[in-house]
Amino acid sequence: MHRIESYFPRSRRVINGIIFVIRHGLRWRDAPKDHSPHKTISTRFIPACTGNAWQRF
């Protein structure tokens, strides 16, 4: 978890939302509201993908 925190400053809820969406194969819009708004989750996921954070995680 510490490896990807630099891509998501102060956003544990966003990280949990991204993992939830990926794990369950959902669309960003279907993310539970208690994680964060779906637009926030998706826009923070894209830069992390370009930085290969998920492969290292």
Residue pairs with C-beta under 8 A, 6 or more apart in sequence:
1 15
1 57
3 53
3 56
3 57
4 15
4 48
4 53
4 54
4 56
4 57
5 15
7 44
7 47
7 48
7 51
7 53
8 14
8 15
8 44
8 48
11 36
11 44
13 34
13 35
13 36
14 35
14 36
14 40
14 41
14 44
16 35
17 31
17 32
17 35
17 36
17 41
18 41
18 44
18 45
18 48
20 26
20 31
20 32
20 35
21 27
21 28
21 30
21 31
21 41
28 38
28 39
28 41
28 42
29 38
30 38
31 38
31 41
35 41
48 54
